[in-house]
Amino acid sequence: MASRKRMEDSERWRAVGRIGVGQSITDVALFFVVHHSVISRLWKQFQTTQTVVRRPVGGRPRVTTPAEDRYIAIVA
């Protein structure tokens, strides 16, 4: 399975800039070697929020502390 490569913020801004000057979403996706849906979602995000910075994601809160995690790793 291929590992995921997240676009850096600078790459995200460059991608939006390329679309802004008239390049197609497909061409921009080929340039950055990502799927066209990634660039499409990025462009949609930029149009609605005027930013391309990744939003923080929620998730289940951690139950163990970092010290407990280290202990579990040692014992396991």
RAFEN-V543558 format. One record per residue. N is the residue number from 1. RES is the residue in three letters. SS is DSSP state (helix for helix, strand for strand, loop for the rest). NEAR is the number of other ideal C-beta (glycine too) atoms within 12 Angstrom. Layout:
BEGIN
[[N RES SS NEAR] [N RES SS NEAR]]
END
This chain:
BEGIN
[[1 MET loop 3] [2 ALA loop 7] [3 SER loop 5] [4 ARG loop 9] [5 LYS loop 12] [6 ARG loop 14] [7 MET loop 27] [8 GLU loop 14] [9 ASP helix 15] [10 SER helix 13] [11 GLU helix 24] [12 ARG helix 27] [13 TRP helix 22] [14 ARG helix 21] [15 ALA helix 35] [16 VAL helix 31] [17 GLY helix 21] [18 ARG helix 25] [19 ILE helix 29] [20 GLY helix 17] [21 VAL loop 12] [22 GLY loop 10] [23 GLN loop 20] [24 SER loop 17] [25 ILE helix 27] [26 THR helix 19] [27 ASP helix 16] [28 VAL helix 30] [29 ALA helix 25] [30 LEU helix 17] [31 PHE helix 20] [32 PHE helix 29] [33 VAL loop 15] [34 VAL loop 24] [35 HIS loop 19] [36 HIS helix 21] [37 SER helix 13] [38 VAL helix 26] [39 ILE helix 33] [40 SER helix 21] [41 ARG helix 24] [42 LEU helix 36] [43 TRP helix 28] [44 LYS helix 16] [45 GLN helix 23] [46 PHE helix 23] [47 GLN helix 15] [48 THR helix 12] [49 THR helix 15] [50 GLN loop 10] [51 THR loop 15] [52 VAL loop 29] [53 VAL loop 17] [54 ARG loop 16] [55 ARG loop 11] [56 PRO loop 6] [57 VAL loop 7] [58 GLY loop 6] [59 GLY loop 6] [60 ARG loop 6] [61 PRO loop 7] [62 ARG loop 9] [63 VAL loop 8] [64 THR loop 12] [65 THR loop 11] [66 PRO helix 10] [67 ALA helix 10] [68 GLU helix 13] [69 ASP helix 14] [70 ARG helix 12] [71 TYR helix 12] [72 ILE helix 13] [73 ALA helix 11] [74 ILE helix 9] [75 VAL helix 8] [76 ALA loop 7]]
END
